[in-house]
Amino acid sequence: MAIKIDVVLPVYNEEKLLRKSVTALSKFLKNNIKDKCNIIITDNGSNDKTLEIAKQLSKKIRNVTYIHLDGKGRGRALRTAWSKSNSDILTYMDIDLSTDIKSFPIIIDALKNGYDIAMGSRLTKGARVKRSFEREIMSRTYNLLLKIFFLTKVSDAQIGFKAIKKNVAMRIIPLIRNNNWFFDTELLILAEHLKYRNYETPVTWYQYKHSKVKAFKTIIEYIKNIFTLRYRLGSYK
């Protein structure tokens, strides 16, 4: 049975990447996914030409739409786009396509085969990753902290390459408090706590040289949020 899939692209000031990435993604989905796929560009208050380009792409490519938000935050973008969706599977990926999109059919098939959430992983056997030593250490340290605090089986909480069933997302999203980068961690930890099944696949991943992520500042914010989530977790059943 055919299903509908949404691919959300959270963006902020991505005028240099947007057209190229959306065009490549649209072509890949058309050639490799039999189900109906919608690409949703979710603009987090960009002050460059990102919104203008998103509008142009929505007119030029049939399966592309856009949402404009005034505030920043990946979590805000996903919360808004996913909550408005009427598709069966909700996904997102980073606009730089740092994760090789050839892995996309794998996570979609995982949901079709009974899993509730599926995602790529840079930290499992078989993954091919190219990134700075600093980013590698921070990523591994952060995911180790998650295992210590939550005994989670998730290996790579923050990769921008995830898919979730709509009904599962609608149960979990109201429980998530963060609207920024920690949104992903809350989503996965809460899903695991509520006994949903998660699937991970090793991916090929290359760090985009102009990444806007401020790794050190971000991980400090993560640590604060870890303590808050750990305190809250017992109230969710």
C-alpha positions as CSV (number, residue, x, y, z in Angstrom):
1,M,0.0,0.0,0.0
2,A,1.3,3.4,-1.0
3,I,2.1,5.8,1.9
4,K,3.0,9.5,2.1
5,I,6.3,10.7,3.4
6,D,7.3,14.2,4.4
7,V,11.0,15.3,4.3
8,V,11.5,18.4,6.4
9,L,14.6,20.6,5.7
10,P,15.1,23.0,8.6
11,V,17.1,26.0,7.3
12,Y,18.5,29.3,8.5
13,N,20.4,31.5,6.1
14,E,21.1,28.8,3.6
15,E,20.9,30.7,0.3
16,K,24.2,29.2,-0.9
17,L,23.1,25.6,-0.4
18,L,19.3,25.5,-0.7
19,R,18.7,25.3,-4.4
20,K,21.4,22.7,-5.1
21,S,20.4,20.5,-2.1
22,V,16.7,20.6,-2.8
23,T,17.2,19.8,-6.5
24,A,19.4,16.9,-5.7
25,L,17.1,15.5,-3.0
26,S,14.0,15.9,-5.2
27,K,15.7,13.9,-8.0
28,F,16.9,11.2,-5.7
29,L,13.4,10.7,-4.1
30,K,11.8,10.6,-7.5
31,N,14.2,7.9,-8.7
32,N,14.5,5.8,-5.5
33,I,11.3,6.1,-3.5
34,K,8.0,4.7,-4.9
35,D,5.9,6.4,-2.3
36,K,4.7,10.0,-2.5
37,C,7.3,12.3,-1.0
38,N,6.9,15.9,0.0
39,I,9.9,18.2,0.6
40,I,9.1,20.9,3.2
41,I,11.6,23.7,3.5
42,T,11.2,25.1,7.0
43,D,12.8,28.5,7.2
44,N,13.7,29.7,10.7
45,G,13.6,33.4,10.3
46,S,16.4,33.7,7.7
47,N,17.6,37.2,6.9
48,D,19.3,36.4,3.6
49,K,17.6,35.1,0.4
50,T,16.7,31.7,1.8
51,L,12.9,32.4,1.9
52,E,12.9,33.9,-1.6
53,I,14.7,30.8,-3.0
54,A,12.3,28.5,-1.1
55,K,9.4,30.2,-2.7
56,Q,11.0,29.9,-6.2
57,L,11.7,26.2,-5.6
58,S,8.1,25.6,-4.5
59,K,6.9,26.9,-7.8
60,K,9.4,25.1,-9.9
61,I,9.4,21.6,-8.3
62,R,6.0,20.0,-7.8
63,N,6.7,18.2,-4.5
64,V,8.3,21.1,-2.7
65,T,6.6,23.4,-0.3
66,Y,7.8,25.8,2.4
67,I,7.0,27.1,5.9
68,H,8.3,30.4,7.3
69,L,8.9,30.8,11.0
70,D,10.0,34.0,12.8
71,G,12.1,32.2,15.4
72,K,15.2,30.0,15.2
73,G,15.6,26.4,16.3
74,R,15.7,23.0,14.6
75,G,13.2,21.7,17.2
76,R,10.8,24.5,16.4
77,A,11.0,23.7,12.7
78,L,10.3,20.0,13.2
79,R,7.6,20.6,15.8
80,T,5.8,22.9,13.4
81,A,6.2,21.0,10.2
82,W,5.5,17.6,11.6
83,S,2.4,18.8,13.6
84,K,0.9,20.3,10.4
85,S,1.6,17.1,8.4
86,N,-1.0,14.6,7.2
87,S,1.6,12.1,5.9
88,D,2.2,8.6,7.3
89,I,6.0,9.0,7.8
90,L,7.8,12.1,9.0
91,T,11.4,12.6,8.3
92,Y,14.1,15.3,8.3
93,M,17.7,15.8,7.2
94,D,20.3,18.5,7.3
95,I,20.2,20.9,4.3
96,D,23.9,20.3,3.6
97,L,23.1,16.6,2.9
98,S,26.0,15.6,5.1
99,T,24.5,12.2,5.5
100,D,24.6,10.3,2.2
101,I,20.9,10.2,1.0
102,K,21.5,6.7,-0.3
103,S,20.6,5.6,3.2
104,F,17.2,7.2,3.1
105,P,15.3,4.2,1.7
106,I,16.8,2.0,4.5
107,I,15.2,4.1,7.3
108,I,11.9,4.2,5.4
109,D,11.9,0.5,5.0
110,A,12.6,0.0,8.7
111,L,9.4,1.9,9.6
112,K,7.4,-0.1,7.1
113,N,8.8,-3.3,8.7
114,G,7.6,-2.5,12.2
115,Y,9.9,0.0,13.7
116,D,8.6,3.3,15.1
117,I,11.7,5.5,14.7
118,A,14.6,5.0,12.3
119,M,17.8,7.0,12.0
120,G,21.3,7.0,10.7
121,S,24.3,6.6,12.9
122,R,27.9,7.8,12.6
123,L,29.0,5.7,15.6
124,T,28.0,2.2,14.7
125,K,30.1,-0.4,12.9
126,G,30.1,0.2,9.2
127,A,29.7,4.0,9.3
128,R,32.1,6.1,7.2
129,V,32.7,9.5,8.8
130,K,34.9,12.4,8.0
131,R,34.9,15.2,10.5
132,S,37.2,17.2,12.7
133,F,38.8,15.5,15.8
134,E,37.1,18.1,18.0
135,R,33.6,17.2,16.7
136,E,34.3,13.5,16.9
137,I,35.3,13.7,20.6
138,M,32.4,15.9,21.5
139,S,29.9,13.6,19.8
140,R,31.3,10.5,21.4
141,T,31.4,12.2,24.8
142,Y,27.8,13.5,24.5
143,N,26.4,10.1,23.5
144,L,28.4,8.4,26.3
145,L,26.7,10.8,28.8
146,L,23.3,9.8,27.4
147,K,24.1,6.1,28.0
148,I,25.2,6.9,31.6
149,F,22.2,9.0,32.5
150,F,19.5,7.1,30.5
151,L,20.9,3.6,29.8
152,T,19.9,4.3,26.2
153,K,20.7,2.0,23.3
154,V,20.8,5.0,20.9
155,S,24.3,5.4,19.6
156,D,24.1,8.8,17.8
157,A,21.3,11.0,19.1
158,Q,22.1,14.2,17.2
159,I,22.5,13.1,13.6
160,G,20.3,15.1,11.3
161,F,18.8,12.1,9.5
162,K,15.7,10.6,11.2
163,A,12.3,9.2,10.4
164,I,9.3,8.6,12.6
165,K,5.7,7.3,12.2
166,K,3.2,10.1,12.4
167,N,1.1,8.6,15.2
168,V,4.3,8.1,17.3
169,A,5.4,11.6,16.7
170,M,2.0,13.0,17.7
171,R,2.2,11.2,21.0
172,I,5.8,12.3,21.8
173,I,6.0,15.9,20.5
174,P,3.6,17.3,23.2
175,L,6.1,16.0,25.8
176,I,9.1,17.7,24.3
177,R,10.0,21.0,25.8
178,N,13.1,22.0,23.8
179,N,12.8,23.8,20.5
180,N,16.5,23.8,19.6
181,W,19.2,21.1,19.1
182,F,18.2,19.1,22.1
183,F,14.8,18.3,20.5
184,D,16.3,15.2,18.9
185,T,17.6,13.8,22.2
186,E,14.3,14.4,24.0
187,L,12.5,12.7,21.1
188,L,14.6,9.6,21.2
189,I,14.9,9.2,25.0
190,L,11.2,9.7,25.5
191,A,10.4,7.3,22.6
192,E,12.6,4.6,24.3
193,H,11.1,5.3,27.7
194,L,7.6,4.8,26.2
195,K,8.8,1.4,24.7
196,Y,8.8,2.5,21.0
197,R,11.2,0.6,18.7
198,N,14.2,2.4,17.2
199,Y,16.3,1.3,14.3
200,E,19.8,2.6,13.4
201,T,21.8,2.1,10.3
202,P,25.4,3.0,9.7
203,V,25.8,5.9,7.2
204,T,28.4,7.7,5.2
205,W,28.7,11.2,6.7
206,Y,30.9,14.2,5.8
207,Q,31.2,17.3,7.9
208,Y,30.3,20.3,5.8
209,K,33.2,22.8,6.1
210,H,30.9,25.8,6.8
211,S,28.8,24.2,9.4
212,K,27.0,26.7,11.6
213,V,27.0,24.4,14.7
214,K,28.9,25.9,17.6
215,A,29.9,22.6,19.0
216,F,31.3,23.6,22.4
217,K,28.5,26.0,23.3
218,T,25.9,23.5,22.1
219,I,27.2,20.6,24.2
220,I,27.2,22.7,27.3
221,E,23.5,23.5,26.7
222,Y,23.0,19.7,26.1
223,I,24.4,18.8,29.5
224,K,22.1,21.2,31.2
225,N,19.2,19.7,29.4
226,I,20.2,16.2,30.2
227,F,19.8,16.9,33.9
228,T,16.4,18.5,33.4
229,L,15.2,15.6,31.2
230,R,16.5,13.0,33.7
231,Y,14.5,14.7,36.4
232,R,11.3,14.8,34.3
233,L,11.5,11.3,32.9
234,G,9.8,9.5,35.7
235,S,6.6,11.3,35.2
236,Y,6.1,9.9,31.7
237,K,4.4,6.5,31.4
